[in-house]
Amino acid sequence: MSEKAVLVEVDGQVANIVLNRPHVLNAMNMDWVLGFEEAVQQVAALPEVRVVVVKGKGRAFCAGLDLDMYSRELMPPGFFDAQERGFHGLERLDKITIAAIHGYCLGGGLQLAISCDLRVCSTDATLGLPAVNEGLMPGMAPYRLPRLIGLGPACRLILSGQPIGPDEAYRLGLVDYVVPAERFEERLAEVVSLYLKVPRMAAIASKRLMQRAFQSSFDDALAEARELIAQCLASPEASAAAAEWLERKRQRRSGSQG
């Protein structure tokens, strides 16, 4: 029995979705997209998980479409819909999602990365959307990418198909952290640790409102914000933060009087 194209590894409050076709740089075939959709559904059902890290096994994050598959049958029926169910499911998770980018992050790999909340990028990474050179449009990247980095830079990346390096990606706002390749896992763990500290309800509420930023009117967003803030105020994390502030204030007063 062959190993799954996508794995889920859970460690306490962190779930790793691992792209597991290292022999082809984690290129996407039908097993990959169906496996990714299943992996997202699996972590969505784990209430203890607060951060989801998407990473690639081997030398690359994901090199995009499996060109052997493409040369034989182009894009199989159901491939695109399954891919987007997985990517959109990732976007809708009530958990913070982080793409851990190293090596090649091309085509569908970059589409996956921009479906995450945050992107940690190794200095050895190459990022790009070469679909136009293969006679394709890059999936839903023309929808997602302008929202992330603006229309002009998105046009350049999509219509030229040219790859860029980590520094340019950071300058454009395409990635959020650039870390040395030789310390990638160490620095990735530090980033994950940072976001594990974010109060859960505050993170969920913030994500939900940000997802409305480009499609809701201000009044609709304001109405939803009222409900979300009420949920935050009712959360145990908000009560704990208030109690912690009072304790710090008490200690400062005690210290000044001593």
C-alpha positions as CSV (number, residue, x, y, z in Angstrom):
1,M,0.0,0.0,0.0
2,S,1.5,3.3,-1.1
3,E,1.9,6.2,1.4
4,K,-0.7,8.9,1.4
5,A,0.0,12.0,-0.7
6,V,-0.9,14.3,2.2
7,L,-0.3,13.5,5.9
8,V,-1.7,15.0,9.2
9,E,0.5,15.0,12.2
10,V,-0.9,16.4,15.5
11,D,1.3,17.6,18.4
12,G,-0.8,19.1,21.1
13,Q,-2.3,22.4,19.9
14,V,-0.5,22.2,16.6
15,A,-1.5,20.2,13.5
16,N,1.0,19.8,10.6
17,I,-0.5,19.1,7.2
18,V,2.5,17.5,5.3
19,L,2.6,17.4,1.5
20,N,4.1,14.0,1.0
21,R,5.3,13.5,-2.6
22,P,8.9,14.4,-2.1
23,H,10.1,12.4,-5.2
24,V,8.3,14.9,-7.4
25,L,8.8,18.0,-5.2
26,N,5.3,17.5,-3.8
27,A,3.7,18.2,-7.2
28,M,-0.1,18.1,-7.2
29,N,-2.0,15.1,-8.7
30,M,-5.5,13.8,-8.1
31,D,-4.4,11.9,-5.0
32,W,-2.8,15.1,-3.7
33,V,-5.9,17.4,-4.0
34,L,-8.2,14.7,-2.6
35,G,-5.8,14.0,0.2
36,F,-5.4,17.7,1.0
37,E,-9.2,18.2,1.1
38,E,-9.4,15.3,3.5
39,A,-6.6,16.6,5.7
40,V,-8.3,20.0,6.1
41,Q,-11.5,18.3,7.1
42,Q,-9.6,16.2,9.6
43,V,-7.9,19.2,11.3
44,A,-11.2,21.2,11.3
45,A,-12.7,18.5,13.5
46,L,-10.0,18.8,16.1
47,P,-11.1,21.5,18.7
48,E,-7.8,21.2,20.6
49,V,-5.8,22.4,17.6
50,R,-5.1,26.2,17.5
51,V,-2.4,26.5,14.8
52,V,-2.2,24.6,11.5
53,V,1.2,24.5,9.7
54,V,1.3,23.4,6.1
55,K,4.7,22.1,5.0
56,G,6.3,20.0,2.3
57,K,8.4,16.9,2.8
58,G,11.8,16.8,1.2
59,R,13.4,19.6,-0.9
60,A,10.4,21.7,-1.7
61,F,7.1,23.1,-0.4
62,C,5.2,22.3,-3.6
63,A,6.3,22.7,-7.2
64,G,2.7,23.0,-8.5
65,L,0.8,20.9,-11.0
66,D,2.3,17.4,-11.7
67,L,3.4,18.0,-15.2
68,D,3.5,14.2,-15.9
69,M,-0.2,14.1,-15.2
70,Y,-0.7,17.3,-17.2
71,S,1.1,15.9,-20.2
72,R,-1.0,12.7,-20.2
73,E,-4.5,14.1,-19.4
74,L,-4.2,17.8,-18.8
75,M,-6.4,18.4,-15.7
76,P,-8.5,15.4,-14.7
77,P,-12.3,16.0,-14.1
78,G,-12.9,17.1,-10.6
79,F,-9.3,18.2,-10.0
80,F,-9.8,21.9,-9.8
81,D,-13.0,21.7,-7.7
82,A,-11.3,19.3,-5.2
83,Q,-8.3,21.7,-5.0
84,E,-10.5,24.7,-4.3
85,R,-12.5,22.8,-1.7
86,G,-9.3,22.1,0.1
87,F,-7.9,25.6,-0.2
88,H,-11.1,27.4,0.7
89,G,-11.6,25.0,3.6
90,L,-8.2,26.0,4.8
91,E,-9.2,29.7,4.6
92,R,-12.3,29.1,6.6
93,L,-10.7,27.2,9.5
94,D,-11.2,28.6,13.0
95,K,-7.5,28.2,13.6
96,I,-4.4,30.2,12.6
97,T,-2.8,28.7,9.5
98,I,0.8,29.1,8.5
99,A,2.5,28.0,5.3
100,A,6.1,26.9,5.9
101,I,7.8,27.6,2.5
102,H,11.1,26.2,1.5
103,G,12.5,25.2,-1.9
104,Y,10.1,25.5,-4.7
105,C,6.7,27.2,-4.1
106,L,5.3,27.4,-7.6
107,G,1.9,27.4,-9.2
108,G,-0.6,25.5,-7.1
109,G,2.0,25.6,-4.3
110,L,1.9,29.3,-4.1
111,Q,-1.9,29.2,-4.5
112,L,-1.9,27.0,-1.4
113,A,0.4,29.3,0.5
114,I,-1.7,32.4,-0.1
115,S,-4.7,30.5,1.2
116,C,-3.0,30.4,4.6
117,D,-3.2,33.3,7.1
118,L,0.6,33.7,7.3
119,R,3.7,32.6,5.3
120,V,7.1,31.8,6.8
121,C,9.7,31.7,3.9
122,S,13.1,30.1,3.9
123,T,16.0,32.0,2.2
124,D,16.3,29.1,-0.3
125,A,12.8,29.5,-1.6
126,T,11.6,30.3,-5.2
127,L,8.1,31.5,-5.6
128,G,6.0,32.0,-8.7
129,L,2.9,31.4,-10.8
130,P,4.1,30.0,-14.1
131,A,0.6,28.8,-15.2
132,V,0.4,31.2,-18.2
133,N,3.5,29.5,-19.7
134,E,1.6,26.2,-19.7
135,G,-1.5,27.7,-21.3
136,L,-3.5,28.0,-18.1
137,M,-4.7,30.7,-15.6
138,P,-3.4,30.1,-12.1
139,G,-6.6,28.8,-10.5
140,M,-8.1,31.2,-8.1
141,A,-4.8,33.2,-7.7
142,P,-6.2,36.0,-9.8
143,Y,-8.9,36.4,-7.2
144,R,-6.8,35.9,-4.0
145,L,-3.5,37.5,-4.9
146,P,-4.7,41.1,-5.7
147,R,-6.3,41.1,-2.2
148,L,-3.1,40.1,-0.6
149,I,-0.5,42.3,-2.5
150,G,-2.5,44.6,-4.7
151,L,-3.5,44.5,-8.3
152,G,-0.3,45.8,-9.9
153,P,2.1,43.4,-8.4
154,A,-0.4,40.6,-8.8
155,C,-0.6,41.3,-12.5
156,R,3.2,41.2,-12.9
157,L,3.5,37.9,-11.1
158,I,0.5,36.2,-12.9
159,L,1.0,37.6,-16.4
160,S,4.8,37.2,-16.6
161,G,4.9,33.8,-14.9
162,Q,8.4,34.8,-13.7
163,P,9.6,33.5,-10.3
164,I,10.8,35.7,-7.5
165,G,13.0,35.2,-4.5
166,P,12.3,35.6,-0.8
167,D,13.4,39.2,-0.4
168,E,11.2,40.4,-3.3
169,A,8.3,38.3,-1.9
170,Y,8.7,40.0,1.5
171,R,8.9,43.4,-0.1
172,L,5.6,42.8,-1.9
173,G,3.9,41.5,1.2
174,L,3.6,38.0,-0.3
175,V,5.4,36.4,2.7
176,D,5.4,37.6,6.3
177,Y,8.7,36.2,7.6
178,V,12.0,35.4,5.8
179,V,14.3,33.1,7.8
180,P,17.7,31.6,7.1
181,A,17.5,28.2,5.4
182,E,19.9,26.7,7.9
183,R,17.7,27.7,10.9
184,F,14.3,27.2,9.2
185,E,12.8,24.7,11.6
186,E,14.0,26.6,14.6
187,R,12.6,29.9,13.4
188,L,9.4,28.3,12.2
189,A,8.9,26.9,15.7
190,E,9.4,30.4,17.2
191,V,6.7,31.8,14.9
192,V,4.3,29.0,15.7
193,S,4.9,29.6,19.4
194,L,4.1,33.3,19.0
195,Y,0.7,32.6,17.4
196,L,-0.2,29.8,19.9
197,K,-0.3,32.6,22.5
198,V,-3.0,34.5,20.7
199,P,-6.3,34.1,22.6
200,R,-8.5,31.7,20.6
201,M,-11.7,33.7,20.4
202,A,-9.9,36.9,19.5
203,A,-8.1,35.1,16.7
204,I,-11.3,33.5,15.4
205,A,-13.2,36.8,15.5
206,S,-10.4,38.8,13.8
207,K,-10.1,36.2,11.0
208,R,-13.9,36.3,10.4
209,L,-14.0,40.0,10.1
210,M,-10.9,40.2,7.9
211,Q,-12.5,37.7,5.5
212,R,-15.4,40.2,5.0
213,A,-13.1,43.1,4.4
214,F,-13.4,43.1,0.6
215,Q,-17.0,42.0,0.2
216,S,-19.1,43.5,3.0
217,S,-20.3,47.1,3.5
218,F,-19.1,49.0,6.5
219,D,-22.5,48.8,8.2
220,D,-22.7,45.0,7.7
221,A,-19.1,44.6,9.0
222,L,-19.9,46.8,12.0
223,A,-23.0,44.7,12.9
224,E,-20.9,41.5,12.7
225,A,-18.1,43.2,14.7
226,R,-20.5,43.9,17.6
227,E,-21.5,40.3,17.8
228,L,-17.8,39.1,17.6
229,I,-16.7,41.6,20.3
230,A,-19.4,40.3,22.6
231,Q,-18.2,36.8,22.0
232,C,-14.6,37.9,22.8
233,L,-15.7,39.6,26.0
234,A,-17.5,36.5,27.1
235,S,-14.5,34.3,26.5
236,P,-12.3,32.9,29.4
237,E,-9.3,34.5,27.7
238,A,-10.7,38.0,28.1
239,S,-11.5,37.4,31.8
240,A,-8.0,36.0,32.3
241,A,-6.4,39.0,30.6
242,A,-8.4,41.4,32.7
243,A,-7.4,39.5,35.9
244,E,-3.7,39.5,34.8
245,W,-3.8,43.3,34.3
246,L,-5.3,43.8,37.8
247,E,-2.6,41.6,39.3
248,R,0.2,43.5,37.5
249,K,-1.3,46.8,38.7
250,R,-1.5,45.5,42.3
251,Q,2.1,44.3,42.2
252,R,3.3,47.7,40.8
253,R,1.5,49.5,43.7
254,S,3.0,47.2,46.2
255,G,6.4,47.7,44.8
256,S,6.1,51.5,44.9
257,Q,4.9,51.5,48.4
258,G,7.8,49.2,49.5
